Amino acid sequence: MTALPQALKGLKVIEVGGYAAGPWIGKVLANFGATVIHIEATERPDGFRLQYPPYKDGKKGINRSGCFSYFNDSKYAITMDVKKPGGLALARKLSDWSDVLVENMRPGVIDRIGLGYEDVKKTNSDLIFMSTCNMGQTGPRAATGGFGSQLSALAGFCGLTGDADGSPQLLYGPYIDFVAALVGTPLLLAALDRRRRTGEGAHIDVSQYECGAFFLGGALLDYHKNGTVIEREANNDAIAVPHNAYPCTDDGWIAASCWDDDEFKRLSQVVGQPGWTTDKRFADADGRRANVSDLDQGIGAWTAGKSADVCVDALQNAGVHAYKINSCADLFTDPQLAHRKNWRVRKHPEIDTQAHYFPGFDLSEQPGDVTAPAPLLGQDNEIVFKEFLGLSDDEYNELEENGVF
C-alpha cells in the first residue's frame, strides 16, 4: 500500500517574526508537510537565536541556540532586508507565492514595511494572513509589547498562583504563547477550509492575551455570576481535598488529590490511616479543608519514606488521583512519551543531536514528522529565491550585491 503524502503537503507558508507564538504555529504546519519559510534579517535575526538560552556547550552563537531549534524544526530559513534596493519587491513576490503568511510583530509594524494585509492581498487575494501578537490588532493597549510571563500576569494566572500570604508567582516560560499557538493553528486551518469552499482569503487577528484569559473560565464565571474574586490558595482546590504536592525519597515529589469521600477513604487505607474516615477532623470535605495542614502532614509522612513511583503506583491502584511530578530529565525517559514518539532526535550541523518535541497529536493515515533540524541562518536563500520563486542567477546576484540577503 502506497503511503499517502503528509496532510499539508503543498501548502506554502511564510513566517515574518520570531520568538514563540508565530513560529510554533509554523512548526506544527511544517510537521504535517507544509513548506514553511522562516524569514529573518541578517542584522536582526530571530530573538531566540541570541537572546535566550540554552546554547550548545554554553557558548552563544547565531546557530547554537537550542530554543530557536526547538521552535523551528522542519522549516526553510532565509534572510531578507526589505529596506535594501529590490528587497520589498522580493518580499512581495514571496507573499504572492504563499498560501499563508504568519506574523507576530507589534500592530502596525508589518504595515509600515509594506507587507500588511491590505497591501499583500491586492496581488494575492486568497492569502490567509494571520497576525498573532500580545493584545490583538485593535484596542487601547494594542501596541504594547511584552513576553509570555507578562501576559500570564495580565491574563490573571499569576494572581491565582502562589501562597495566600505570599506574592503572586510568575509562570514558567512563555505559557500564553503556547496557548495562543494551539488556538491559532486550528483557526488557520479553518480559514484554509473556508478558502477552499469560497476562494476567499482572510485576515486572522489573534490576541494572545484573550486566548490566555479564556482558560480562567471557572474563576471568571464565579466573579461574573457571584461577585467572588478567587484568591491565591497555594495548592489548595475549591473541591478536591487533600490537593497538594508531597515529598518522596531521592528528592522526588508526587501530586495527589481526593475529589469525594469515597476516594478519600481509599487514600486513607493506602497510607495506613483507615481511622481518618471516622476522625471528626477528616470525616467530610469541610472538616478536611479546615484541618488540611494536619492532613497534608500525615500524607507527607507516608510518602517521605518511599519513592515517587512506589507512591503513585499504590495510590493509582487504589483509584486515587496521583501522578509523579516529573523533572525535565524524567520527561526524556517517560515510557508514555517514548511510546508515542514524542521526542524526535535529529542531527543539527552545529548543535549536533537535538531532541525535537512533536505536537501532542497525529493523523492515523497521514502521520506527521520532524523532517529536518532547525535551519541555519539564511541557509536556504538560494533554494527559496531561485527554485521556489524562479530568480535567475543574475537577479539573485544583483539582490545579493544590494545587501538584500
Residue pairs with C-beta under 8 A, 6 or more apart in sequence:
4 365
4 366
5 33
5 366
6 32
6 33
6 366
6 367
6 368
6 369
7 32
7 33
7 363
7 366
7 368
8 29
8 32
8 33
8 34
9 33
9 34
10 33
10 35
11 29
11 33
11 34
11 35
11 99
11 100
11 192
12 34
12 35
12 37
12 97
12 98
12 99
12 100
13 26
13 29
13 30
13 34
13 35
13 36
13 37
13 98
13 99
13 100
13 101
13 102
14 36
14 37
14 39
14 94
14 95
14 98
14 100
14 101
14 102
15 22
15 23
15 26
15 36
15 37
15 38
15 39
15 75
15 101
15 102
15 103
16 22
16 39
16 101
16 102
16 103
16 105
16 110
16 115
17 23
17 102
17 103
17 104
17 105
18 40
18 45
18 46
18 47
18 48
18 104
19 46
19 47
19 48
19 71
19 104
19 147
19 174
19 177
20 48
20 71
20 148
20 174
20 177
20 178
20 181
21 104
21 132
21 133
21 174
21 177
21 178
21 180
21 181
21 184
21 206
21 208
22 102
22 103
22 104
22 130
22 132
22 181
23 38
23 46
23 71
23 72
24 71
24 177
24 178
24 181
25 102
25 130
25 132
25 181
25 184
25 185
25 188
26 34
26 36
26 38
26 72
26 75
26 102
27 36
27 71
27 72
27 73
27 74
27 75
27 359
28 181
28 185
28 359
29 36
29 100
29 185
29 188
30 36
30 73
30 74
30 75
30 371
31 73
31 74
31 358
31 359
31 368
31 369
31 370
31 371
32 363
32 366
32 368
33 366
33 368
34 100
35 76
35 388
36 74
36 75
36 76
37 75
37 76
37 77
37 78
37 94
37 98
37 380
37 384
37 388
38 46
38 72
38 75
38 76
38 77
38 78
38 375
39 78
39 79
39 80
39 91
39 94
40 46
40 77
40 78
40 79
40 80
40 377
40 378
41 79
41 80
41 81
42 79
42 81
42 377
42 378
42 405
43 81
45 62
45 79
45 377
46 68
46 72
48 65
48 67
48 68
48 71
49 62
49 63
49 65
49 68
49 377
50 60
50 62
50 65
52 65
52 67
53 65
53 66
53 67
54 65
54 66
54 67
55 61
55 64
55 65
55 66
56 64
56 66
56 350
56 351
56 352
57 64
61 350
62 377
63 349
63 350
63 351
63 376
63 377
64 350
64 351
66 351
66 354
68 374
69 348
69 351
69 354
69 356
69 373
69 374
70 356
70 357
70 374
71 374
72 374
72 375
73 344
73 346
73 354
73 356
73 370
73 371
73 372
73 373
73 374
74 369
74 370
74 371
74 372
75 372
75 374
75 375
76 375
76 379
76 380
76 383
76 384
77 374
77 375
77 376
77 377
77 378
77 379
77 380
78 378
78 380
78 381
78 384
78 385
78 405
79 377
79 378
79 381
79 405
80 87
80 90
80 91
80 94
80 404
80 405
81 87
81 403
81 404
81 405
82 88
82 90
82 91
82 113
82 114
82 115
83 113
84 399
84 402
84 403
84 404
85 402
85 404
86 398
86 399
86 402
86 404
87 399
87 402
87 404
88 113
88 114
88 115
90 385
90 389
90 399
90 404
91 114
91 115
92 114
92 115
92 119
92 120
92 123
93 389
94 384
94 389
95 101
95 115
95 120
95 123
95 124
95 127
96 120
96 123
96 124
97 388
97 389
98 124
98 127
99 126
99 127
99 128
99 192
100 127
100 128
100 129
100 130
100 188
100 192
101 115
101 120
101 127
101 128
101 129
101 130
102 130
102 132
102 188
103 110
103 115
103 129
103 130
103 131
103 132
104 131
104 132
104 133
105 133
106 133
106 134
106 143
106 145
107 131
107 133
107 135
107 136
107 137
107 138
107 142
107 143
108 143
110 116
110 131
111 118
111 119
117 127
117 129
117 131
117 203
120 127
120 129
121 127
121 129
121 201
121 203
124 201
125 200
125 201
126 195
126 199
126 200
126 201
127 201
128 188
128 191
128 192
128 195
128 201
128 202
128 204
129 201
129 202
129 203
129 204
130 184
130 187
130 188
130 191
130 203
130 204
130 206
131 137
131 203
131 204
131 205
131 206
132 180
132 181
132 184
132 206
132 208
133 142
133 206
133 207
133 208
134 144
134 145
134 146
134 151
134 207
134 208
134 209
135 141
135 142
135 143
135 144
135 207
135 208
135 209
136 142
136 205
136 206
136 207
136 209
136 210
137 205
138 205
147 174
148 171
148 173
148 174
148 175
148 176
148 177
148 208
149 170
149 171
149 173
149 174
149 175
151 176
151 208
151 209
151 212
152 158
152 170
152 171
152 175
152 176
152 212
153 159
153 168
153 170
154 209
155 176
155 209
155 212
155 213
155 216
156 213
156 216
156 219
156 220
157 171
157 175
157 212
157 215
157 216
158 168
158 169
158 170
158 171
159 168
159 232
160 216
160 219
160 230
160 231
160 232
161 168
161 169
161 171
161 232
162 168
162 169
162 232
162 234
163 232
163 234
164 231
164 232
164 233
164 234
166 232
168 232
175 212
176 208
176 209
176 211
176 212
177 208
179 208
179 211
179 212
179 215
180 206
180 207
180 208
180 211
180 212
183 206
183 211
184 204
184 206
184 211
187 204
187 206
188 204
191 201
191 202
191 204
194 200
194 202
195 201
195 202
213 220
219 230
222 228
222 230
223 229
223 230
235 243
235 244
235 245
236 243
236 244
236 289
236 292
237 243
237 257
239 259
239 285
240 257
240 258
240 259
240 321
241 257
241 258
241 285
241 288
241 289
241 292
241 295
242 256
242 257
242 258
242 264
242 267
242 288
242 292
242 295
242 296
242 299
243 256
243 257
243 258
244 255
244 256
244 257
244 292
244 296
244 299
245 253
245 254
245 255
245 325
246 253
246 254
246 255
246 256
246 296
246 299
246 300
246 303
246 304
246 311
247 253
247 300
247 303
247 304
248 254
248 303
248 304
248 306
248 307
248 308
248 310
248 311
249 304
249 305
249 306
249 307
249 308
250 307
250 308
252 307
252 308
252 309
252 324
252 325
253 308
253 324
253 325
254 303
254 308
254 311
254 312
254 315
254 322
254 323
254 324
254 325
255 322
255 323
255 324
255 325
256 267
256 299
256 311
256 315
256 320
256 321
256 322
257 321
257 322
258 264
258 267
258 320
258 321
259 321
260 285
261 277
261 284
261 285
263 319
263 320
263 321
264 276
264 277
264 282
264 288
265 277
266 318
266 319
266 320
267 299
267 315
267 318
267 320
268 274
268 275
268 276
268 277
268 282
269 318
270 314
270 315
270 318
270 320
271 298
271 299
271 302
272 302
273 298
273 302
276 282
276 295
276 298
277 283
280 287
281 287
281 288
281 290
281 291
281 294
281 295
282 288
282 291
282 295
288 295
302 311
303 311
308 324
308 325
309 324
311 322
312 322
312 323
312 324
315 321
315 322
316 322
324 330
326 334
331 337
332 343
332 355
337 343
340 362
341 358
342 357
342 358
342 360
343 355
343 356
343 357
343 358
344 355
344 356
344 358
344 369
344 370
345 353
345 354
345 355
345 356
346 353
346 354
346 356
346 370
346 372
346 373
347 353
347 354
347 373
348 354
348 373
348 374
349 373
349 376
350 376
351 373
354 373
354 374
356 370
356 373
358 368
358 369
358 370
359 368
362 368
378 405
381 405
382 396
385 391
385 396
385 399
385 405
386 392
386 393
386 396
391 399
399 405
